[in-house]
Amino acid sequence: MTFPDGAAGAPSGVPAARAHVLRRVDELVRLVPDYPQPGVLFRDITPLLADAAAFADVIAEIAGRVEGPVDLVAGMEARGFLLAAPVAVALGAGMLPVRKAGKLPGPTAAESYELEYGTATIEIHSATVPEGARVLVIDDVLATGGTAAATVALLQRCGAEVVGLSFLVELEALRGRDQLVGHAIDVLVAVP
């Protein structure tokens, strides 16, 4: 594990309170081998969500890193919802669920993409995205970047300005950032 602005274990240059939050993320995110299919090492955030103090600290940390005003916080299905909703409340912004195909009623805008173990399509209610809305995109893990890149493309097609992307954990070896060149990316914990 590595931390932004510091070294593994005890980040240098990172305030003690922030370093504590980052260490708690690393301690509480559970690794599940071969899920949802063989060869995938899944990061389970439910232990983090179940720890009220750690969850509150993570939300405060994510929200505290956001620069400038945000109109909407877009959370990617499904774990991104769990982070995006409280971050939206903390920022005084609305929350926009980015859903899997077929989960939203009424007219939707859609984007298909590749991910590390198949293909998928995401949808949003484009009517809930005002032209020029400043949107922060949130998910639990940045892996190959496919879901995030599709979300950015979908939001931009709907007239939004994506002001940044925030992730709890980044799996650096999968090079997801390569699909998000030109966008501000913030990560709490990076895994080589």
Protein Blocks (a to p, Z undefined) as FASTA:
>chain_A
ZZehiaehiaghiafklmmmmmmmmmmmccdehiabehiacddfklmmmmmklmmmmmmm
mmmmpgcjdfbdcdddfklmmmmmmmmmmnopacdddddehiagcjddddddddfkbcdd
ddddfklmcghiacddddfbdceommmmmmmmmmmmnopacfbdcdfbdcfknommmmmg
oiacddfbdcZZ
